[in-house]
């Protein structure tokens, strides 16, 4: 895999569930199809003769470009999901994501204040959850989406226990 430059050596990454692709596809459909529909309104109004001031080329180009970008994002979703991974080490948790802009986040157990699990309606239907790690830093956006619910619960308990043990040692 081409992430050797930012990955620590000797790490065995655990992947999120492939069912998370479905969650991302539903999110994509709601966001992008609504955006294309709204941006197509000037074209509809122009063709209906209600708006004559909108140039036809502009009314066609804006929704077409938006649709092309949405399809490009749609094609990237499975690869983006495969790029999400996490690894538990002795002193910290590693979270990896991204295909174009890769990111490896290190969260020390001693810095964790609490571990939260979130479940949306699509995730719930697929038996998935999102694990969120909260630290003292407001800028930390540490989350692992697409975990099977039982793995999320196990990880929450284990990370909470490790965090409490490291915090007690201070």
Backbone as CSV, one residue per row, in Angstrom:
resi,resn,N_x,N_y,N_z,CA_x,CA_y,CA_z,C_x,C_y,C_z
1,UNK,0.845,-1.185,0.000,0.000,0.000,0.000,0.890,1.248,0.000
2,UNK,0.489,2.312,-0.684,1.356,3.471,-0.826,1.379,4.418,0.362
3,UNK,1.061,3.969,1.560,1.058,4.862,2.722,2.267,4.618,3.623
4,UNK,3.287,3.920,3.125,4.447,3.613,3.956,5.125,4.861,4.492
5,UNK,5.045,5.959,3.762,5.723,7.181,4.183,5.174,7.730,5.497
6,UNK,3.900,7.522,5.774,3.322,8.063,7.002,2.948,6.982,8.007
7,UNK,3.011,5.717,7.618,2.674,4.629,8.537,3.886,4.228,9.373
8,UNK,3.689,4.071,10.683,4.785,3.527,11.498,5.084,2.093,11.062
9,UNK,6.336,1.664,11.140,6.671,0.301,10.700,6.095,-0.763,11.634
10,UNK,5.758,-1.897,11.053,5.309,-3.047,11.827,3.896,-2.971,12.369
11,UNK,3.054,-2.156,11.798,1.683,-2.005,12.283,0.754,-2.917,11.490
12,UNK,-0.079,-3.628,12.197,-1.111,-4.451,11.568,-2.437,-3.699,11.680
13,UNK,-2.919,-3.156,10.572,-4.125,-2.323,10.571,-5.376,-3.181,10.553
14,UNK,-6.349,-2.804,11.357,-7.675,-3.416,11.332,-8.572,-2.528,10.490
15,UNK,-9.414,-3.116,9.680,-10.270,-2.372,8.760,-11.684,-2.245,9.310
16,UNK,-12.394,-1.246,8.817,-13.799,-1.095,9.176,-14.624,-2.045,8.305
17,UNK,-15.891,-2.189,8.642,-16.762,-3.117,7.923,-17.001,-2.647,6.489
18,UNK,-16.997,-3.567,5.529,-17.328,-3.194,4.149,-18.770,-2.683,4.012
19,UNK,-19.622,-2.985,4.985,-20.999,-2.477,4.958,-21.050,-0.959,5.107
20,UNK,-19.934,-0.375,5.568,-19.898,1.074,5.724,-20.005,1.786,4.361
21,UNK,-19.675,1.083,3.286,-19.847,1.643,1.939,-21.314,2.019,1.725
22,UNK,-22.229,1.183,2.203,-23.664,1.462,2.061,-24.045,2.737,2.799
23,UNK,-23.524,2.924,3.994,-23.803,4.149,4.764,-23.335,5.368,3.979
24,UNK,-22.128,5.299,3.455,-21.595,6.421,2.678,-22.394,6.659,1.401
25,UNK,-22.875,5.592,0.767,-23.685,5.752,-0.449,-25.014,6.443,-0.146
26,UNK,-25.624,6.108,0.973,-26.881,6.763,1.355,-26.629,8.239,1.642
27,UNK,-25.556,8.541,2.374,-25.205,9.943,2.633,-24.951,10.686,1.322
28,UNK,-24.238,10.027,0.397,-23.956,10.624,-0.900,-25.256,10.916,-1.646
29,UNK,-26.160,9.953,-1.659,-27.405,10.122,-2.409,-28.215,11.293,-1.877
30,UNK,-28.374,11.376,-0.568,-29.157,12.482,-0.004,-28.523,13.832,-0.326
31,UNK,-27.251,13.956,-0.085,-26.592,15.243,-0.284,-26.489,15.659,-1.740
32,UNK,-26.010,14.772,-2.580,-25.724,15.140,-3.954,-26.958,15.205,-4.841
33,UNK,-27.888,14.296,-4.665,-29.081,14.333,-5.509,-29.942,15.553,-5.206
34,UNK,-30.004,15.935,-3.950,-30.740,17.150,-3.586,-30.032,18.380,-4.169
35,UNK,-28.709,18.411,-4.078,-27.956,19.547,-4.619,-28.155,19.668,-6.132
36,UNK,-28.081,18.552,-6.851,-28.277,18.590,-8.303,-29.699,19.026,-8.636
37,UNK,-30.673,18.543,-7.875,-32.065,18.937,-8.127,-32.266,20.434,-7.914
38,UNK,-31.720,20.971,-6.841,-31.862,22.410,-6.559,-31.137,23.231,-7.627
39,UNK,-29.941,22.799,-8.007,-29.186,23.546,-9.021,-29.782,23.400,-10.420
40,UNK,-30.671,22.434,-10.611,-31.352,22.264,-11.898,-32.594,23.138,-12.012
41,UNK,-33.043,23.730,-10.921,-34.246,24.574,-10.963,-34.145,25.728,-11.963
42,UNK,-33.017,26.447,-12.035,-32.945,27.496,-13.061,-33.135,26.959,-14.484
43,UNK,-32.627,25.748,-14.762,-32.820,25.147,-16.078,-34.298,24.852,-16.325
44,UNK,-34.959,24.303,-15.317,-36.398,24.008,-15.441,-37.178,25.299,-15.650
45,UNK,-36.859,26.319,-14.860,-37.563,27.604,-14.996,-37.280,28.248,-16.352
46,UNK,-36.067,28.091,-16.839,-35.706,28.656,-18.152,-36.465,27.936,-19.259
47,UNK,-36.513,26.607,-19.199,-37.220,25.839,-20.225,-38.729,26.065,-20.168
48,UNK,-39.243,26.347,-18.969,-40.679,26.623,-18.829,-41.029,28.044,-19.255
49,UNK,-40.003,28.869,-19.481,-40.248,30.232,-19.916,-40.509,31.211,-18.786
50,UNK,-40.286,30.788,-17.531,-40.525,31.665,-16.394,-39.362,32.618,-16.159
51,UNK,-38.137,32.152,-16.448,-36.941,32.974,-16.270,-36.255,33.101,-17.628
52,UNK,-36.289,34.252,-18.190,-35.614,34.479,-19.461,-34.216,35.062,-19.266
53,UNK,-33.949,35.601,-18.085,-32.682,36.275,-17.840,-31.522,35.312,-17.615
54,UNK,-31.807,34.029,-17.307,-30.742,33.053,-17.076,-30.262,32.521,-18.428
55,UNK,-28.971,32.666,-18.748,-28.468,32.099,-20.007,-28.615,30.570,-19.993
56,UNK,-29.048,30.018,-21.097,-29.286,28.577,-21.186,-28.002,27.789,-20.919
57,UNK,-26.873,28.259,-21.436,-25.614,27.543,-21.220,-25.265,27.456,-19.739
58,UNK,-25.555,28.520,-18.990,-25.265,28.526,-17.555,-26.226,27.598,-16.803
59,UNK,-27.484,27.616,-17.198,-28.482,26.764,-16.549,-28.199,25.284,-16.780
60,UNK,-27.533,24.963,-17.877,-27.169,23.566,-18.165,-25.836,23.202,-17.509
61,UNK,-24.873,24.113,-17.556,-23.509,23.822,-17.093,-23.427,23.592,-15.589
62,UNK,-24.086,24.411,-14.793,-23.963,24.303,-13.336,-24.438,22.938,-12.819
63,UNK,-25.665,22.480,-13.149,-26.047,21.150,-12.656,-25.246,20.013,-13.292
64,UNK,-24.807,20.191,-14.541,-24.025,19.138,-15.199,-22.667,18.957,-14.521
65,UNK,-21.993,20.057,-14.220,-20.696,19.970,-13.537,-20.873,19.400,-12.131
66,UNK,-21.923,19.841,-11.453,-22.203,19.312,-10.115,-22.457,17.809,-10.175
67,UNK,-23.191,17.358,-11.170,-23.468,15.930,-11.333,-22.190,15.161,-11.640
68,UNK,-21.331,15.693,-12.485,-20.066,15.021,-12.791,-19.179,14.898,-11.549
69,UNK,-19.095,15.948,-10.762,-18.328,15.888,-9.519,-18.932,14.890,-8.536
70,UNK,-20.255,14.835,-8.476,-20.928,13.890,-7.581,-20.652,12.447,-8.003
71,UNK,-20.662,12.185,-9.304,-20.374,10.827,-9.786,-18.921,10.463,-9.490
72,UNK,-18.006,11.422,-9.653,-16.606,11.169,-9.321,-16.462,10.811,-7.849
73,UNK,-17.140,11.556,-6.969,-17.104,11.256,-5.525,-17.715,9.886,-5.243
74,UNK,-18.774,9.550,-5.976,-19.421,8.247,-5.809,-18.449,7.111,-6.117
75,UNK,-17.672,7.271,-7.163,-16.718,6.237,-7.539,-15.588,6.079,-6.514
76,UNK,-15.309,7.129,-5.753,-14.237,7.072,-4.756,-14.671,6.440,-3.432
77,UNK,-15.963,6.372,-3.173,-16.444,5.921,-1.856,-15.898,4.546,-1.445
78,UNK,-15.973,3.508,-2.278,-15.438,2.212,-1.819,-13.953,2.263,-1.458
79,UNK,-13.165,2.999,-2.209,-11.734,3.108,-1.916,-11.492,3.894,-0.633
80,UNK,-12.295,4.933,-0.403,-12.158,5.709,0.820,-12.457,4.849,2.040
81,UNK,-13.466,4.002,1.945,-13.812,3.123,3.072,-12.696,2.112,3.311
82,UNK,-12.126,1.570,2.243,-11.020,0.612,2.422,-9.791,1.265,3.033
83,UNK,-9.653,2.572,2.888,-8.479,3.272,3.425,-8.580,3.547,4.923
84,UNK,-9.767,3.391,5.502,-9.936,3.646,6.938,-9.432,2.431,7.716
85,UNK,-8.569,2.692,8.680,-8.056,1.609,9.501,-7.670,2.110,10.888
86,UNK,-7.476,1.176,11.797,-7.060,1.528,13.148,-6.174,0.423,13.698
87,UNK,-5.337,0.795,14.634,-4.426,-0.162,15.257,-4.255,0.211,16.722
88,UNK,-4.351,-0.775,17.578,-4.141,-0.573,19.013,-2.684,-0.917,19.331
89,UNK,-2.003,0.032,19.940,-0.639,-0.227,20.405,-0.648,-0.175,21.927
90,UNK,0.519,-0.372,22.535,0.592,-0.406,23.992,0.206,0.921,24.630
91,UNK,0.629,2.040,24.035,0.413,3.339,24.656,-0.554,4.253,23.917
92,UNK,-0.949,3.861,22.709,-1.810,4.752,21.936,-2.616,3.985,20.896
93,UNK,-3.549,4.699,20.307,-4.398,4.168,19.241,-4.068,4.942,17.972
94,UNK,-3.855,4.229,16.876,-3.600,4.851,15.582,-4.856,4.768,14.731
95,UNK,-5.178,5.847,14.046,-6.323,5.878,13.140,-5.821,6.414,11.809
96,UNK,-6.111,5.681,10.749,-5.650,6.048,9.414,-6.845,6.270,8.502
97,UNK,-6.748,7.266,7.618,-7.807,7.518,6.643,-7.231,8.275,5.459
98,UNK,-8.000,8.332,4.380,-7.649,9.131,3.219,-6.961,8.362,2.125
99,UNK,-7.269,8.747,0.877,-6.579,8.147,-0.261,-5.716,9.186,-0.976
100,UNK,-6.222,10.373,-1.194,-5.426,11.433,-1.804,-4.641,12.175,-0.730
101,UNK,-5.332,12.590,0.297,-4.728,13.271,1.431,-4.777,12.302,2.602
102,UNK,-3.700,11.564,2.783,-3.663,10.526,3.804,-3.351,11.132,5.155
103,UNK,-3.944,10.509,6.172,-3.783,11.012,7.531,-3.642,9.835,8.485
104,UNK,-2.651,9.908,9.353,-2.507,8.944,10.438,-2.534,9.728,11.734
105,UNK,-3.524,9.437,12.565,-3.729,10.149,13.814,-3.322,9.242,14.973
106,UNK,-2.540,9.772,15.888,-2.103,9.021,17.073,-2.804,9.621,18.285
107,UNK,-3.563,8.798,19.008,-4.262,9.261,20.205,-3.706,8.490,21.404
108,UNK,-2.900,9.151,22.261,-2.385,8.467,23.455,-3.534,8.121,24.409
109,UNK,-3.488,6.942,24.983,-4.555,6.520,25.897,-4.692,7.465,27.078
110,UNK,-3.575,8.001,27.563,-3.605,8.891,28.717,-4.277,10.229,28.429
111,UNK,-4.455,10.585,27.169,-5.084,11.860,26.806,-6.593,11.738,26.587
112,UNK,-7.100,10.512,26.550,-8.533,10.315,26.304,-9.340,10.699,27.534
113,UNK,-10.344,11.546,27.325,-11.225,11.908,28.418,-12.437,10.980,28.465
114,UNK,-13.022,10.743,27.312,-14.084,9.750,27.237,-14.226,9.234,25.822
115,UNK,-14.849,8.071,25.703,-15.043,7.403,24.420,-16.540,7.287,24.203
116,UNK,-16.998,7.697,23.047,-18.421,7.792,22.734,-18.726,6.928,21.512
117,UNK,-19.923,6.344,21.493,-20.371,5.592,20.321,-21.615,6.272,19.781
118,UNK,-21.618,6.538,18.488,-22.774,7.128,17.822,-23.299,6.177,16.766
119,UNK,-24.626,6.165,16.620,-25.261,5.286,15.644,-26.373,6.058,14.955
120,UNK,-26.276,6.182,13.639,-27.343,6.793,12.854,-28.331,5.734,12.391
121,UNK,-29.414,6.158,11.758,-30.439,5.176,11.356,-29.938,4.151,10.337
122,UNK,-29.129,4.578,9.378,-28.616,3.624,8.387,-27.605,2.697,9.036
123,UNK,-26.728,3.260,9.878,-25.758,2.430,10.600,-26.468,1.397,11.473
124,UNK,-27.496,1.838,12.177,-28.243,0.930,13.060,-28.818,-0.232,12.270
125,UNK,-29.371,0.068,11.105,-29.951,-0.982,10.267,-28.918,-1.981,9.767
126,UNK,-27.684,-1.547,9.633,-26.612,-2.422,9.153,-25.780,-3.020,10.284
127,UNK,-26.101,-2.663,11.537,-25.350,-3.186,12.678,-23.989,-2.547,12.845
128,UNK,-23.863,-1.274,12.459,-22.595,-0.567,12.544,-22.679,0.579,13.549
129,UNK,-21.528,1.148,13.893,-21.484,2.306,14.783,-20.241,3.129,14.465
130,UNK,-20.182,4.333,15.045,-19.019,5.206,14.918,-18.468,5.448,16.311
131,UNK,-17.199,5.137,16.504,-16.530,5.334,17.779,-15.846,6.692,17.751
132,UNK,-16.129,7.546,18.749,-15.545,8.885,18.817,-14.706,8.995,20.079
133,UNK,-13.492,9.492,19.904,-12.565,9.661,21.017,-12.462,11.140,21.346
134,UNK,-12.694,11.483,22.588,-12.645,12.873,23.028,-11.427,13.073,23.910
135,UNK,-10.637,14.080,23.554,-9.446,14.418,24.329,-9.574,15.861,24.815
136,UNK,-8.573,16.320,25.531,-8.591,17.698,26.023,-8.449,18.705,24.887
137,UNK,-7.906,18.280,23.770,-7.729,19.164,22.622,-9.022,19.253,21.820
138,UNK,-9.493,20.467,21.624,-10.723,20.654,20.844,-10.494,20.348,19.377
139,UNK,-9.258,20.401,18.922,-8.957,20.161,17.521,-8.861,18.693,17.146
140,UNK,-8.916,17.810,18.107,-8.809,16.388,17.811,-10.136,15.866,17.294
141,UNK,-10.110,15.365,16.086,-11.299,14.775,15.486,-11.016,13.296,15.290
142,UNK,-10.928,12.572,16.376,-10.594,11.159,16.313,-11.864,10.334,16.349
143,UNK,-12.152,9.693,15.214,-13.300,8.807,15.173,-13.020,7.672,14.212
144,UNK,-13.651,6.548,14.503,-13.545,5.381,13.644,-14.961,5.035,13.213
145,UNK,-15.336,5.384,11.990,-16.680,5.066,11.520,-16.736,3.644,10.952
146,UNK,-17.940,3.091,10.869,-18.132,1.816,10.196,-17.705,0.592,10.961
147,UNK,-17.631,0.694,12.278,-17.287,-0.483,13.081,-18.522,-1.352,13.301
148,UNK,-18.371,-2.669,13.266,-19.485,-3.513,13.709,-19.828,-3.165,15.155
149,UNK,-21.096,-3.202,15.513,-21.548,-2.746,16.833,-20.832,-3.470,17.974
150,UNK,-20.629,-4.776,17.846,-19.956,-5.508,18.930,-18.484,-5.121,19.043
151,UNK,-17.825,-4.863,17.910,-16.431,-4.411,17.942,-16.344,-2.999,18.512
152,UNK,-17.311,-2.148,18.201,-17.342,-0.797,18.753,-17.500,-0.812,20.264
153,UNK,-18.394,-1.679,20.763,-18.594,-1.789,22.214,-17.334,-2.324,22.896
154,UNK,-16.702,-3.334,22.295,-15.479,-3.900,22.855,-14.378,-2.843,22.893
155,UNK,-14.223,-2.126,21.789,-13.185,-1.116,21.702,-13.443,0.030,22.677
156,UNK,-14.699,0.425,22.823,-15.034,1.494,23.781,-14.622,1.098,25.190
157,UNK,-14.973,-0.103,25.606,-14.627,-0.565,26.957,-13.117,-0.682,27.135
158,UNK,-12.433,-1.222,26.146,-10.990,-1.404,26.249,-10.265,-0.065,26.260
159,UNK,-10.676,0.855,25.399,-10.020,2.163,25.368,-10.307,2.956,26.638
160,UNK,-11.528,2.851,27.143,-11.854,3.538,28.401,-11.007,3.002,29.548
161,UNK,-10.856,1.691,29.614,-10.045,1.088,30.670,-8.577,1.493,30.537
162,UNK,-8.058,1.465,29.324,-6.666,1.865,29.122,-6.472,3.352,29.435
163,UNK,-7.418,4.165,29.038,-7.334,5.594,29.318,-7.364,5.878,30.811
164,UNK,-8.242,5.181,31.544,-8.322,5.369,32.998,-7.038,4.897,33.672
165,UNK,-6.468,3.801,33.198,-5.229,3.296,33.792,-4.069,4.264,33.550
166,UNK,-3.974,4.817,32.342,-2.890,5.761,32.034,-3.080,7.073,32.788
167,UNK,-4.339,7.512,32.941,-4.630,8.750,33.645,-4.317,8.610,35.135
168,UNK,-4.601,7.425,35.684,-4.349,7.181,37.099,-2.853,7.197,37.399
169,UNK,-2.034,6.860,36.397,-0.590,6.816,36.585,0.060,8.187,36.589
170,UNK,-0.680,9.244,36.279,-0.087,10.597,36.234,0.194,11.150,37.591
